[in-house]
Amino acid sequence: PPHQSAVVSVTSFHAGDTYNVIPDSVELKGTLRCFDPALREQLEQRLRQAIEANASFYGLQAELDYQQRYPATINTPEHAERCAKVLESTPGITRVHRDMAPSMASEDFSFMLQKRPGAYIWLGNGSTSASLHNPNYDFNDKVLPIGVAYWQNLVKELGRLT
């Protein structure tokens, strides 16, 4: 559906080991990401159909080893708001973005959010670094004390709520 987002990324392409021989096999690897589990299932089926049809058209054989890995990371709104308030009160943090567009980044924390309510935050790394999952990413060690202060403040805030 046009109102739902999905991303298919081909992140690895291997086709032989030399420049002057047509390879007998090709292997592609990648990811499929979206926010809706039902859409994810539908897209897997469409991907299978497209691969089978394309291979059949050219008289080839194709195999899809589809593995569902990371679900979407979806914050619980009240937990995200609580984290935003703690961030705003943390020294060294100059701006808190509350209405960011959803991200298609894969994240282990998504499995935790499927089991328990919570929030995943991004602590800015500065404007000179490439984004996460980029080969040029360089973690800014100067943000470590700010991150530690945030977690200390969050633990104190959560302690007040119990």
HUPE-V778951 format. One record per backbone hydrogen bond with DSSP energy under -1.0 kcal/mol. NH is the residue of the N-H (numbers start at 1). CO is the residue of the C=O. Records with the same first field share a line. If there is no record, write none. Layout:
BEGIN
NH=CO ; CO
END
This chain:
BEGIN
4=1
7=33
9=31
11=29
12=29
14=27
27=14
29=12
31=9
33=7
40=36
41=37
42=38
43=39
44=40
45=41
46=42
47=43
48=44
49=45
50=46
51=47
52=48
53=49
54=50
55=51
56=52
57=53
58=54
59=56
60=55
76=118
80=76
81=77
82=78
83=79
84=80
85=81
86=82
87=83
88=84
89=85
90=87
93=90
110=107
111=108
113=109
116=112
137=134
143=140
144=141
147=143
148=144
149=145
150=146
151=147
152=148
153=149
154=150
155=151
156=152
157=153
158=154
159=155
160=156
END
